[in-house]
Amino acid sequence: MTGDDPLALSGLVFDDTDVSDLENFDLTDNEKDAVSDLSAQENEYVSLESRIENCAFLLDTIIKTKGMCRSFAEEAHALIPEFNGVPLNYYSQQPTKTQYSAAVEGIITSVVALIAASIAAVIAIIYKLYKWLSGGKEKADSEDVEANAAKNKEAVDTVKDNLKDINDEVTTLEKMVRDMNATIKDADGKEYRCHSLDEFVEKNFTDRRLELVRRYQSLEDPFFYDIIRKGHFTRLMDETVLVTKQLLFILEAKLKLVKEIHTRDKSDFSPESARINAVILGKIKQDNTIKFNGKECTFKDITLELAKAKHDVESQTHSDRIKFDNLVSLIYERYNSKQFHDIIDTVVSSTDVLDRFREQIEKLEESVGSFTGDGMPGKSTESLGEDIRAVIRAITDEVSAYSQILIQISLYKDKTTTLFNHCVVMCDEVIAKFHKAAEAANVKIPNEWKAAALRVHSARKAITEAAGIRFVGGKRVN
Protein backbone atom coordinates (compact mmCIF):
# COMPACT_ATOMS: atom_id res chain seq x y z
CA MET A 1 0.00 0.00 0.00
CA THR A 2 1.09 3.59 -0.65
CA GLY A 3 0.00 6.92 0.79
CA ASP A 4 -1.66 7.89 -2.49
CA ASP A 5 -3.47 4.61 -2.82
CA PRO A 6 -3.98 3.16 0.68
CA LEU A 7 -6.44 0.50 -0.47
CA ALA A 8 -4.56 -0.43 -3.64
CA LEU A 9 -7.60 0.49 -5.70
CA SER A 10 -5.97 2.30 -8.61
CA GLY A 11 -6.10 -0.63 -10.99
CA LEU A 12 -9.58 -1.79 -10.13
CA VAL A 13 -11.94 1.14 -9.58
CA PHE A 14 -13.73 2.38 -12.68
CA ASP A 15 -12.84 5.87 -13.83
CA ASP A 16 -15.14 8.10 -15.89
CA THR A 17 -14.07 6.53 -19.18
CA ASP A 18 -15.41 3.17 -17.98
CA VAL A 19 -18.94 4.33 -17.17
CA SER A 20 -20.21 2.81 -20.41
CA ASP A 21 -19.25 -0.64 -19.14
CA LEU A 22 -21.54 -0.20 -16.16
CA GLU A 23 -24.33 1.44 -18.09
CA ASN A 24 -24.89 -1.65 -20.23
CA PHE A 25 -27.65 -3.16 -18.10
CA ASP A 26 -28.54 -6.14 -20.22
CA LEU A 27 -27.32 -8.65 -22.80
CA THR A 28 -29.81 -7.66 -25.48
CA ASP A 29 -27.49 -8.23 -28.45
CA ASN A 30 -26.33 -11.60 -27.12
CA GLU A 31 -29.94 -12.60 -26.46
CA LYS A 32 -31.03 -11.57 -29.95
CA ASP A 33 -28.18 -13.57 -31.46
CA ALA A 34 -29.02 -16.70 -29.46
CA VAL A 35 -32.77 -16.59 -30.10
CA SER A 36 -32.43 -15.66 -33.78
CA ASP A 37 -29.82 -18.39 -34.28
CA LEU A 38 -32.23 -21.04 -33.01
CA SER A 39 -35.18 -19.51 -34.84
CA ALA A 40 -33.30 -19.48 -38.14
CA GLN A 41 -32.53 -23.17 -37.74
CA GLU A 42 -36.16 -23.96 -36.89
CA ASN A 43 -37.29 -22.00 -39.96
CA GLU A 44 -34.94 -24.07 -42.12
CA TYR A 45 -36.65 -27.24 -40.87
CA VAL A 46 -40.12 -25.74 -41.46
CA SER A 47 -39.15 -24.73 -45.00
CA LEU A 48 -37.85 -28.22 -45.79
CA GLU A 49 -40.94 -29.89 -44.35
CA SER A 50 -43.13 -27.58 -46.44
CA ARG A 51 -41.23 -28.58 -49.60
CA ILE A 52 -41.61 -32.26 -48.67
CA GLU A 53 -45.36 -31.79 -48.13
CA ASN A 54 -45.76 -30.07 -51.49
CA CYS A 55 -43.71 -32.80 -53.18
CA ALA A 56 -45.90 -35.45 -51.58
CA PHE A 57 -49.06 -33.69 -52.78
CA LEU A 58 -47.65 -33.36 -56.32
CA LEU A 59 -46.58 -37.01 -56.33
CA ASP A 60 -50.04 -38.10 -55.21
CA THR A 61 -51.61 -36.02 -58.00
CA ILE A 62 -49.31 -37.48 -60.67
CA ILE A 63 -49.99 -41.04 -59.52
CA LYS A 64 -53.76 -40.50 -59.47
CA THR A 65 -53.60 -38.94 -62.94
CA LYS A 66 -51.40 -41.83 -64.12
CA GLY A 67 -49.54 -39.48 -66.41
CA MET A 68 -46.99 -36.68 -66.64
CA CYS A 69 -47.36 -33.27 -68.28
CA ARG A 70 -45.65 -29.88 -68.53
CA SER A 71 -47.56 -28.23 -65.64
CA PHE A 72 -46.59 -31.10 -63.33
CA ALA A 73 -42.99 -30.77 -64.45
CA GLU A 74 -43.03 -27.00 -63.77
CA GLU A 75 -44.27 -27.64 -60.22
CA ALA A 76 -41.62 -30.30 -59.72
CA HIS A 77 -38.87 -27.95 -60.95
CA ALA A 78 -40.10 -25.22 -58.60
CA LEU A 79 -39.88 -27.58 -55.64
CA ILE A 80 -36.83 -29.54 -56.78
CA PRO A 81 -34.56 -27.44 -59.06
CA GLU A 82 -32.50 -30.50 -60.01
CA PHE A 83 -35.61 -32.55 -60.90
CA ASN A 84 -35.12 -35.13 -63.68
CA GLY A 85 -32.79 -33.05 -65.86
CA VAL A 86 -35.31 -33.12 -68.73
CA PRO A 87 -36.18 -29.77 -70.46
CA LEU A 88 -39.72 -28.53 -69.78
CA ASN A 89 -40.59 -28.38 -73.47
CA TYR A 90 -40.06 -32.15 -73.59
CA TYR A 91 -43.37 -32.65 -71.74
CA SER A 92 -46.76 -32.53 -73.42
CA GLN A 93 -49.55 -30.18 -72.35
CA GLN A 94 -51.82 -33.10 -71.42
CA PRO A 95 -50.81 -35.98 -69.10
CA THR A 96 -49.24 -38.95 -70.91
CA LYS A 97 -47.14 -41.96 -69.94
CA THR A 98 -44.03 -40.23 -71.31
CA GLN A 99 -41.54 -39.69 -68.47
CA TYR A 100 -44.22 -40.82 -65.98
CA SER A 101 -42.12 -43.55 -64.30
CA ALA A 102 -38.97 -41.42 -64.34
CA ALA A 103 -40.85 -38.49 -62.80
CA VAL A 104 -42.33 -40.61 -59.99
CA GLU A 105 -38.95 -42.14 -59.20
CA GLY A 106 -37.25 -38.72 -59.38
CA ILE A 107 -39.70 -37.14 -56.93
CA ILE A 108 -39.40 -40.08 -54.50
CA THR A 109 -35.58 -39.81 -54.63
CA SER A 110 -35.81 -36.06 -54.01
CA VAL A 111 -38.21 -36.55 -51.09
CA VAL A 112 -35.71 -38.95 -49.49
CA ALA A 113 -32.98 -36.31 -49.83
CA LEU A 114 -35.26 -33.60 -48.42
CA ILE A 115 -36.24 -35.79 -45.46
CA ALA A 116 -32.57 -36.40 -44.72
CA ALA A 117 -31.98 -32.63 -44.94
CA SER A 118 -34.91 -31.94 -42.58
CA ILE A 119 -33.49 -34.40 -40.05
CA ALA A 120 -30.10 -32.70 -40.35
CA ALA A 121 -31.85 -29.38 -39.66
CA VAL A 122 -33.31 -30.78 -36.42
CA ILE A 123 -29.87 -32.03 -35.37
CA ALA A 124 -28.52 -28.56 -36.14
CA ILE A 125 -31.06 -27.03 -33.72
CA ILE A 126 -29.50 -29.05 -30.91
CA TYR A 127 -26.00 -28.05 -31.98
CA LYS A 128 -27.04 -24.39 -32.08
CA LEU A 129 -28.26 -24.78 -28.50
CA TYR A 130 -24.91 -26.31 -27.55
CA LYS A 131 -23.18 -23.30 -29.09
CA TRP A 132 -24.95 -20.84 -26.82
CA LEU A 133 -24.86 -23.00 -23.71
CA SER A 134 -21.10 -23.43 -24.13
CA GLY A 135 -20.55 -19.69 -24.14
CA GLY A 136 -20.84 -19.07 -27.88
CA LYS A 137 -18.34 -21.69 -29.06
CA GLU A 138 -18.78 -22.69 -32.69
CA LYS A 139 -19.18 -26.45 -33.34
CA ALA A 140 -19.68 -27.07 -29.62
CA ASP A 141 -20.83 -30.46 -28.36
CA SER A 142 -22.37 -31.66 -25.11
CA GLU A 143 -18.93 -31.96 -23.48
CA ASP A 144 -18.29 -28.28 -24.17
CA VAL A 145 -21.63 -27.43 -22.57
CA GLU A 146 -20.85 -29.51 -19.49
CA ALA A 147 -17.37 -27.97 -19.22
CA ASN A 148 -18.87 -24.49 -19.40
CA ALA A 149 -21.51 -25.47 -16.85
CA ALA A 150 -18.83 -26.71 -14.46
CA LYS A 151 -16.98 -23.40 -14.85
CA ASN A 152 -20.22 -21.48 -14.28
CA LYS A 153 -21.02 -23.53 -11.19
CA GLU A 154 -17.61 -22.73 -9.73
CA ALA A 155 -18.12 -19.05 -10.59
CA VAL A 156 -21.59 -18.99 -9.02
CA ASP A 157 -20.22 -20.49 -5.80
CA THR A 158 -17.41 -17.92 -5.78
CA VAL A 159 -19.84 -15.06 -6.35
CA LYS A 160 -22.20 -16.33 -3.65
CA ASP A 161 -19.45 -16.65 -1.03
CA ASN A 162 -18.01 -13.23 -1.81
CA LEU A 163 -21.43 -11.57 -1.96
CA LYS A 164 -21.98 -12.80 1.57
CA ASP A 165 -18.71 -11.19 2.64
CA ILE A 166 -19.67 -7.92 0.93
CA ASN A 167 -23.14 -8.00 2.47
CA ASP A 168 -21.68 -8.48 5.95
CA GLU A 169 -18.99 -5.83 5.54
CA VAL A 170 -21.25 -3.17 3.99
CA THR A 171 -23.59 -3.49 6.98
CA THR A 172 -20.57 -2.97 9.24
CA LEU A 173 -19.25 -0.05 7.19
CA GLU A 174 -22.63 1.69 7.14
CA LYS A 175 -22.72 1.59 10.94
CA MET A 176 -19.15 2.93 11.10
CA VAL A 177 -20.08 5.90 8.88
CA ARG A 178 -22.85 6.81 11.34
CA ASP A 179 -20.50 6.39 14.31
CA MET A 180 -17.70 8.45 12.73
CA ASN A 181 -20.07 11.37 12.11
CA ALA A 182 -17.28 12.71 9.90
CA THR A 183 -17.14 16.24 8.53
CA ILE A 184 -16.11 15.97 4.90
CA LYS A 185 -16.45 18.06 1.74
CA ASP A 186 -19.09 17.49 -0.91
CA ALA A 187 -18.51 17.62 -4.67
CA ASP A 188 -18.64 21.46 -4.58
CA GLY A 189 -16.12 21.72 -1.75
CA LYS A 190 -18.65 22.55 0.99
CA GLU A 191 -18.28 20.87 4.36
CA TYR A 192 -21.05 18.70 5.82
CA ARG A 193 -21.45 15.98 8.42
CA CYS A 194 -21.90 12.62 6.70
CA HIS A 195 -24.28 10.23 8.45
CA SER A 196 -24.66 7.49 5.82
CA LEU A 197 -23.28 6.15 2.58
CA ASP A 198 -26.55 7.15 0.91
CA GLU A 199 -25.94 10.76 1.92
CA PHE A 200 -22.35 10.54 0.67
CA VAL A 201 -23.50 9.29 -2.74
CA GLU A 202 -26.03 12.15 -3.08
CA LYS A 203 -23.51 14.86 -2.16
CA ASN A 204 -20.23 13.54 -3.54
CA PHE A 205 -21.14 11.73 -6.75
CA THR A 206 -21.77 14.05 -9.68
CA ASP A 207 -23.28 14.01 -13.15
CA ARG A 208 -23.14 10.62 -14.88
CA ARG A 209 -21.71 8.83 -11.84
CA LEU A 210 -24.52 10.01 -9.55
CA GLU A 211 -27.11 9.18 -12.20
CA LEU A 212 -25.67 5.70 -12.58
CA VAL A 213 -25.67 4.91 -8.86
CA ARG A 214 -29.20 6.30 -8.54
CA ARG A 215 -30.38 4.05 -11.35
CA TYR A 216 -29.24 1.02 -9.41
CA GLN A 217 -30.52 2.16 -6.04
CA SER A 218 -33.87 3.21 -7.52
CA LEU A 219 -34.20 -0.03 -9.52
CA GLU A 220 -34.94 1.99 -12.66
CA ASP A 221 -33.95 -0.89 -14.89
CA PRO A 222 -37.16 -2.96 -15.18
CA PHE A 223 -35.31 -6.27 -15.26
CA PHE A 224 -33.29 -5.37 -12.17
CA TYR A 225 -36.49 -4.30 -10.39
CA ASP A 226 -38.13 -7.62 -11.25
CA ILE A 227 -35.17 -9.59 -9.85
CA ILE A 228 -34.85 -7.63 -6.60
CA ARG A 229 -38.59 -7.40 -5.95
CA LYS A 230 -39.24 -10.99 -7.08
CA GLY A 231 -41.61 -9.88 -9.82
CA HIS A 232 -43.68 -11.99 -12.17
CA PHE A 233 -40.88 -12.80 -14.63
CA THR A 234 -38.47 -13.84 -11.86
CA ARG A 235 -41.13 -16.04 -10.22
CA LEU A 236 -41.87 -17.54 -13.63
CA MET A 237 -38.18 -18.29 -14.22
CA ASP A 238 -38.01 -20.00 -10.82
CA GLU A 239 -41.04 -22.08 -11.76
CA THR A 240 -39.49 -22.88 -15.16
CA VAL A 241 -36.39 -24.30 -13.48
CA LEU A 242 -38.63 -26.42 -11.23
CA VAL A 243 -40.75 -27.86 -14.09
CA THR A 244 -37.82 -28.73 -16.36
CA LYS A 245 -37.69 -32.15 -14.66
CA GLN A 246 -41.23 -32.82 -15.85
CA LEU A 247 -40.40 -31.58 -19.36
CA LEU A 248 -37.32 -33.81 -19.46
CA PHE A 249 -39.45 -36.76 -18.33
CA ILE A 250 -41.74 -36.17 -21.33
CA LEU A 251 -38.76 -35.94 -23.69
CA GLU A 252 -37.29 -39.14 -22.20
CA ALA A 253 -40.58 -40.99 -22.74
CA LYS A 254 -40.79 -39.85 -26.35
CA LEU A 255 -37.17 -40.78 -26.92
CA LYS A 256 -38.00 -44.36 -25.90
CA LEU A 257 -40.95 -44.42 -28.32
CA VAL A 258 -38.77 -43.10 -31.14
CA LYS A 259 -36.24 -45.87 -30.47
CA GLU A 260 -39.01 -48.45 -30.45
CA ILE A 261 -40.54 -47.39 -33.76
CA HIS A 262 -37.11 -47.11 -35.36
CA THR A 263 -36.12 -50.61 -34.24
CA ARG A 264 -39.41 -52.15 -35.37
CA ASP A 265 -39.42 -50.44 -38.77
CA LYS A 266 -35.93 -51.82 -39.44
CA SER A 267 -36.50 -55.40 -38.30
CA ASP A 268 -40.20 -56.27 -38.22
CA PHE A 269 -42.07 -56.00 -41.53
CA SER A 270 -45.30 -57.73 -40.52
CA PRO A 271 -48.70 -56.01 -40.90
CA GLU A 272 -48.98 -56.14 -37.10
CA SER A 273 -45.79 -54.11 -36.86
CA ALA A 274 -47.33 -51.39 -39.01
CA ARG A 275 -50.38 -51.30 -36.72
CA ILE A 276 -48.21 -51.04 -33.59
CA ASN A 277 -46.16 -48.29 -35.23
CA ALA A 278 -49.33 -46.34 -35.89
CA VAL A 279 -50.27 -46.58 -32.20
CA ILE A 280 -46.79 -45.45 -31.12
CA LEU A 281 -46.86 -42.56 -33.59
CA GLY A 282 -50.10 -41.44 -32.01
CA LYS A 283 -48.39 -41.32 -28.61
CA ILE A 284 -45.39 -39.46 -29.99
CA LYS A 285 -47.60 -36.87 -31.71
CA GLN A 286 -49.70 -36.32 -28.60
CA ASP A 287 -49.36 -32.87 -27.02
CA ASN A 288 -48.27 -33.47 -23.43
CA THR A 289 -49.01 -30.70 -20.95
CA ILE A 290 -47.82 -29.78 -17.47
CA LYS A 291 -49.10 -27.30 -14.90
CA PHE A 292 -47.31 -23.98 -15.42
CA ASN A 293 -48.24 -20.47 -14.36
CA GLY A 294 -51.58 -21.75 -13.09
CA LYS A 295 -52.65 -23.49 -16.30
CA GLU A 296 -51.99 -26.59 -18.42
CA CYS A 297 -49.21 -25.79 -20.89
CA THR A 298 -47.41 -27.56 -23.73
CA PHE A 299 -43.69 -26.96 -24.35
CA LYS A 300 -44.58 -24.23 -26.84
CA ASP A 301 -47.07 -22.64 -24.44
CA ILE A 302 -44.29 -22.24 -21.86
CA THR A 303 -42.07 -20.39 -24.33
CA LEU A 304 -44.99 -18.07 -25.11
CA GLU A 305 -45.68 -17.48 -21.40
CA LEU A 306 -42.01 -16.58 -20.82
CA ALA A 307 -41.92 -14.27 -23.85
CA LYS A 308 -45.06 -12.46 -22.69
CA ALA A 309 -43.79 -12.08 -19.12
CA LYS A 310 -40.44 -10.77 -20.37
CA HIS A 311 -42.19 -8.28 -22.68
CA ASP A 312 -44.40 -7.11 -19.80
CA VAL A 313 -41.34 -6.55 -17.60
CA GLU A 314 -39.49 -4.58 -20.26
CA SER A 315 -42.49 -2.33 -20.90
CA GLN A 316 -42.82 -1.24 -17.26
CA THR A 317 -41.06 1.56 -15.38
CA HIS A 318 -40.40 1.76 -11.66
CA SER A 319 -38.70 3.99 -9.13
CA ASP A 320 -38.22 2.29 -5.77
CA ARG A 321 -35.28 3.81 -3.90
CA ILE A 322 -33.44 1.29 -1.71
CA LYS A 323 -30.88 2.11 0.96
CA PHE A 324 -27.32 1.36 -0.08
CA ASP A 325 -26.75 -1.43 2.43
CA ASN A 326 -30.22 -2.95 1.86
CA LEU A 327 -29.58 -3.26 -1.87
CA VAL A 328 -26.51 -5.43 -1.28
CA SER A 329 -28.51 -7.58 1.14
CA LEU A 330 -31.29 -8.12 -1.42
CA ILE A 331 -28.77 -9.02 -4.12
CA TYR A 332 -27.19 -11.64 -1.88
CA GLU A 333 -30.59 -13.06 -0.95
CA ARG A 334 -31.46 -13.59 -4.63
CA TYR A 335 -28.10 -15.05 -5.60
CA ASN A 336 -28.17 -17.39 -2.64
CA SER A 337 -31.58 -18.84 -3.57
CA LYS A 338 -31.76 -22.55 -4.43
CA GLN A 339 -33.66 -21.90 -7.67
CA PHE A 340 -30.87 -19.68 -8.97
CA HIS A 341 -28.25 -22.35 -8.30
CA ASP A 342 -30.45 -25.04 -9.84
CA ILE A 343 -30.20 -23.28 -13.21
CA ILE A 344 -26.78 -24.76 -13.93
CA ASP A 345 -27.83 -28.29 -12.91
CA THR A 346 -30.82 -27.89 -15.22
CA VAL A 347 -28.55 -27.10 -18.17
CA VAL A 348 -26.38 -30.18 -17.51
CA SER A 349 -29.27 -32.64 -17.08
CA SER A 350 -31.01 -31.21 -20.15
CA THR A 351 -27.89 -31.60 -22.27
CA ASP A 352 -27.67 -35.27 -21.36
CA VAL A 353 -31.21 -35.96 -22.62
CA LEU A 354 -30.85 -33.79 -25.71
CA ASP A 355 -27.58 -35.52 -26.60
CA ARG A 356 -29.31 -38.90 -26.58
CA PHE A 357 -32.06 -37.40 -28.73
CA ARG A 358 -29.43 -36.18 -31.17
CA GLU A 359 -27.86 -39.65 -31.37
CA GLN A 360 -31.25 -41.25 -32.05
CA ILE A 361 -32.15 -38.65 -34.67
CA GLU A 362 -28.83 -39.26 -36.38
CA LYS A 363 -29.71 -42.96 -36.55
CA LEU A 364 -33.00 -42.01 -38.19
CA GLU A 365 -31.06 -39.92 -40.69
CA GLU A 366 -28.84 -42.88 -41.57
CA SER A 367 -31.81 -45.18 -42.22
CA VAL A 368 -34.11 -42.68 -43.94
CA GLY A 369 -34.06 -44.62 -47.24
CA SER A 370 -35.30 -47.84 -45.62
CA PHE A 371 -38.50 -46.47 -44.11
CA THR A 372 -41.69 -47.32 -45.99
CA GLY A 373 -45.27 -46.25 -45.62
CA ASP A 374 -46.75 -49.73 -45.65
CA GLY A 375 -44.34 -51.33 -43.17
CA MET A 376 -43.33 -53.99 -45.72
CA PRO A 377 -39.82 -54.81 -46.97
CA GLY A 378 -38.54 -54.23 -50.45
CA LYS A 379 -38.50 -51.18 -52.69
CA SER A 380 -39.87 -48.02 -51.11
CA THR A 381 -43.42 -47.13 -52.04
CA GLU A 382 -44.89 -43.79 -53.08
CA SER A 383 -45.70 -42.98 -49.45
CA LEU A 384 -42.05 -43.34 -48.54
CA GLY A 385 -41.05 -41.31 -45.52
CA GLU A 386 -44.42 -40.96 -43.82
CA ASP A 387 -43.31 -42.84 -40.70
CA ILE A 388 -40.04 -41.02 -40.29
CA ARG A 389 -41.56 -37.65 -41.17
CA ALA A 390 -44.28 -38.14 -38.59
CA VAL A 391 -41.66 -38.96 -35.97
CA ILE A 392 -39.53 -35.93 -36.83
CA ARG A 393 -42.50 -33.57 -37.00
CA ALA A 394 -43.73 -34.79 -33.63
CA ILE A 395 -40.46 -34.30 -31.76
CA THR A 396 -39.12 -31.20 -33.52
CA ASP A 397 -41.62 -28.81 -31.94
CA GLU A 398 -40.85 -30.02 -28.44
CA VAL A 399 -37.06 -30.19 -28.90
CA SER A 400 -37.12 -26.68 -30.40
CA ALA A 401 -39.37 -25.28 -27.68
CA TYR A 402 -37.27 -26.88 -24.94
CA SER A 403 -34.14 -25.41 -26.53
CA GLN A 404 -35.76 -21.96 -26.41
CA ILE A 405 -36.67 -22.51 -22.74
CA LEU A 406 -33.07 -23.44 -21.91
CA ILE A 407 -31.76 -20.37 -23.73
CA GLN A 408 -34.11 -18.14 -21.72
CA ILE A 409 -33.02 -19.78 -18.45
CA SER A 410 -29.34 -19.39 -19.34
CA LEU A 411 -29.75 -15.76 -20.45
CA TYR A 412 -31.63 -14.98 -17.23
CA LYS A 413 -28.71 -16.32 -15.23
CA ASP A 414 -26.24 -14.30 -17.31
CA LYS A 415 -28.25 -11.08 -17.04
CA THR A 416 -28.68 -11.46 -13.30
CA THR A 417 -24.98 -12.13 -12.78
CA THR A 418 -24.01 -9.13 -14.93
CA LEU A 419 -26.34 -6.76 -13.09
CA PHE A 420 -25.17 -7.99 -9.71
CA ASN A 421 -21.54 -7.65 -10.75
CA HIS A 422 -22.22 -4.02 -11.71
CA CYS A 423 -23.74 -3.36 -8.29
CA VAL A 424 -20.73 -4.87 -6.56
CA VAL A 425 -18.45 -2.62 -8.59
CA MET A 426 -20.60 0.37 -7.60
CA CYS A 427 -20.47 -0.68 -3.95
CA ASP A 428 -16.68 -0.97 -3.98
CA GLU A 429 -16.35 2.42 -5.62
CA VAL A 430 -18.64 4.18 -3.12
CA ILE A 431 -16.64 2.80 -0.18
CA ALA A 432 -13.30 3.67 -1.79
CA LYS A 433 -14.40 7.24 -2.55
CA PHE A 434 -15.71 7.75 0.96
CA HIS A 435 -12.36 6.56 2.30
CA LYS A 436 -10.50 9.08 0.14
CA ALA A 437 -12.89 11.91 1.06
CA ALA A 438 -12.54 11.18 4.77
CA GLU A 439 -8.76 10.95 4.47
CA ALA A 440 -8.65 14.26 2.58
CA ALA A 441 -10.62 15.86 5.42
CA ASN A 442 -8.14 14.44 7.95
CA VAL A 443 -10.82 12.29 9.53
CA LYS A 444 -9.43 9.61 11.81
CA ILE A 445 -10.40 6.38 10.05
CA PRO A 446 -10.71 3.34 12.34
CA ASN A 447 -8.53 0.35 11.53
CA GLU A 448 -11.72 -1.73 11.50
CA TRP A 449 -12.98 0.41 8.60
CA LYS A 450 -9.79 -0.14 6.62
CA ALA A 451 -9.96 -3.89 7.18
CA ALA A 452 -13.63 -4.08 6.19
CA ALA A 453 -13.07 -1.93 3.10
CA LEU A 454 -10.20 -4.16 2.03
CA ARG A 455 -12.38 -7.24 2.43
CA VAL A 456 -15.08 -5.65 0.27
CA HIS A 457 -12.49 -4.78 -2.35
CA SER A 458 -11.01 -8.29 -2.27
CA ALA A 459 -14.48 -9.85 -2.60
CA ARG A 460 -15.39 -7.49 -5.43
CA LYS A 461 -12.22 -8.45 -7.30
CA ALA A 462 -13.01 -12.15 -6.86
CA ILE A 463 -16.57 -11.64 -8.13
CA THR A 464 -15.39 -9.64 -11.14
CA GLU A 465 -12.86 -12.31 -12.06
CA ALA A 466 -15.42 -15.10 -11.52
CA ALA A 467 -17.71 -13.29 -13.97
CA GLY A 468 -14.91 -13.47 -16.55
CA ILE A 469 -14.18 -9.73 -16.51
CA ARG A 470 -10.59 -8.49 -16.25
CA PHE A 471 -9.15 -5.01 -15.82
CA VAL A 472 -5.60 -3.86 -16.47
CA GLY A 473 -4.65 -0.40 -15.27
CA GLY A 474 -8.30 0.42 -14.65
CA LYS A 475 -9.32 -0.59 -18.18
CA ARG A 476 -11.49 -3.53 -19.09
CA VAL A 477 -9.57 -5.88 -21.37
CA ASN A 478 -12.25 -8.50 -22.20
C-alpha positions, 0 to 999 in steps of 0.5 A, spaced: 500 500 500 502 507 498 500 513 501 496 515 495 493 509 494 492 506 501 487 501 499 490 499 492 484 500 488 488 504 482 487 498 478 480 496 479 476 502 480 472 504 474 474 511 472 469 516 468 471 513 461 469 506 464 462 508 465 459 505 459 461 498 461 456 499 467 451 502 463 450 496 459 444 493 463 442 487 459 445 482 454 440 484 449 445 483 443 447 476 445 440 474 447 437 476 440 443 472 437 441 466 441 434 466 439 435 468 432 440 463 431 435 457 433 429 460 430 433 461 423 434 453 424 427 452 426 425 456 420 430 451 415 426 445 418 419 448 417 421 450 410 424 443 408 418 440 411 413 444 407 417 442 400 416 435 402 409 436 403 408 439 397 412 434 393 408 429 396 401 432 394 404 433 387 406 425 387 399 423 389 396 427 383 401 425 378 400 417 380 392 419 381 392 422 374 397 416 371 400 421 367 406 426 366 405 433 363 408 440 362 404 443 368 406 437 373 414 438 371 413 445 372 411 444 379 416 439 380 422 444 378 419 449 382 420 444 388 426 440 386 430 445 381 434 438 379 428 434 378 429 429 372 434 433 368 429 433 362 427 440 359 420 442 360 418 443 353 419 435 352 413 434 356 406 434 353 400 439 355 396 433 357 398 428 361 401 422 358 405 416 360 411 419 357 416 420 363 411 418 368 415 412 371 422 417 371 418 423 374 415 418 380 422 415 381 425 422 381 420 425 386 421 419 390 428 420 390 428 427 391 423 426 397 428 422 401 434 427 400 429 432 403 427 428 409 434 427 410 436 434 410 430 436 414 433 431 419 439 434 419 436 441 420 433 438 427 440 435 429 442 442 427 437 445 432 440 441 438 448 443 436 445 451 435 443 450 442 450 447 444 453 453 441 450 458 446 450 453 452 457 453 451 458 460 451 458 461 444 463 456 441 462 454 434 461 447 433 460 445 440 458 439 443 455 436 449 462 436 453 463 443 451 456 445 454 458 440 461 465 444 461 462 451 461 456 449 466 462 446 471 466 453 470 459 457 471 457 452 477 464 454 480 463 461 478 456 462 481 459 459 488 465 464 488 460 469 487 455 467 492 461 466 497 463 473 496 457 476 496 456 474 503 462 477 505 460 484 501 453 483 504 456 483 511 462 488 511 457 493 507 452 493 513 458 494 518 461 499 514 454 503 514 454 503 521 461 505 522 459 511 517 454 513 522 458 512 528 464 516 525 459 522 524 465 525 519 465 532 517 467 531 509 467 536 503 461 534 498 462 535 490 462 542 490 467 543 496 462 545 501 463 541 508 457 537 511 457 531 516 456 525 513 451 520 516 450 514 511 453 512 505 446 514 501 448 521 503 455 521 501 452 518 494 447 524 493 452 529 495 459 527 492 457 523 486 456 528 480 453 528 473 453 521 470 456 517 476 450 520 480 445 518 475 448 511 474 448 509 482 441 512 482 439 508 477 441 502 481 438 504 487 432 506 484 431 499 480 430 503 474 432 498 470 425 494 469 429 487 469 433 489 475 427 491 479 423 484 477 429 480 480 430 484 486 422 485 488 421 478 485 416 480 480 412 476 475 418 474 470 423 472 476 417 467 479 416 464 472 423 463 471 423 459 478 417 455 476 421 454 469 427 451 473 422 447 477 418 444 471 424 442 467 424 435 470 417 434 468 419 436 461 425 432 461 421 426 463 416 427 457 422 428 452 425 421 455 418 418 454 418 420 447 425 418 446 423 411 448 418 411 443 422 413 437 427 408 439 421 403 439 418 405 432 425 405 429 427 398 431 421 395 429 421 399 422 428 396 421 427 389 423 419 387 423 415 388 416 409 384 418 402 387 418 402 387 425 408 391 426 405 397 421 399 397 426 403 397 432 407 403 429 401 407 428 399 406 435 406 409 437 406 414 432 399 417 435 403 417 442 409 421 440 404 426 436 400 427 442 401 434 445 403 433 453 401 438 458 404 440 465 401 445 470 405 452 469 403 459 471 396 456 473 394 453 467 396 446 463 401 448 458 405 444 452 412 446 451 410 451 446 405 454 451 411 455 456 415 459 451 410 463 449 408 465 457 415 466 458 416 471 452 409 475 454 412 475 461 419 478 459 415 483 454 411 485 460 417 486 464 421 490 459 415 495 458 414 497 465 417 503 469 419 503 476 422 507 481 423 504 488 429 507 492 433 502 496 438 504 501 445 502 499 446 497 504 439 494 503 440 493 496 446 489 497 442 484 502 437 483 497 442 481 491 445 476 496 438 473 498 437 472 490 443 469 488 443 465 494 436 462 492 436 454 491 432 456 484 438 460 482 443 455 483 439 449 480 439 453 473 446 450 472 444 443 474 438 444 469 442 445 463 447 439 464 441 434 465 437 437 459 444 436 455 444 429 457 437 428 454 438 432 448 444 428 446 441 422 446 435 425 442 441 427 437 444 420 437 437 417 435 435 422 430 442 421 427 440 414 426 433 415 423 437 420 418 442 414 416 436 409 415 431 414 412 431 410 405 429 404 408 422 407 411 416 405 408 409 407 408 406 400 408 411 397 413 413 392 408 420 390 406 422 391 399 422 397 394 420 403 397 413 405 395 410 412 393 408 414 401 415 413 402 417 417 408 411 418 412 413 414 418 419 417 419 416 424 417 411 423 422 416 422 428 420 428 426 415 432 425 412 430 432 419 431 436 421 437 432 416 442 436 418 439 443 425 439 442 425 446 439 421 449 444 425 446 450 431 449 446 428 456 447 426 454 454 433 453 456 436 459 452 431 463 456 433 460 463 441 461 461 440 468 459 436 470 465 442 467 469 447 471 465 443 477 465 442 477 473 450 475 474 451 481 470 447 486 473 449 484 480 456 484 478 455 491 476 452 493 483 458 490 486 463 494 482 458 500 484 459 498 492 466 498 492 467 504 488 462 508 493 466 505 499 473 507 496 471 514 494 468 515 501 475 513 504 478 518 500 474 523 502 474 522 509 482 521 508 482 528 505 478 531 510 483 528 515 478 524 519 481 519 523 479 512 520 478 506 524 482 500 523 476 496 522 474 500 517 480 499 513 480 492 514 472 491 512 473 496 506 479 491 504 475 485 504 469 488 500 475 490 495 477 483 495 471 480 494 469 485 489 475 483 485 473 475 486 466 476 483 469 480 477 474 475 475 469 469 476 464 473 472 470 473 466 471 480 466 478 483 467 481 489 468 488 492 467 490 499 469 483 500 470 481 498 463 477 492 461 480 488 457 475 483 455 
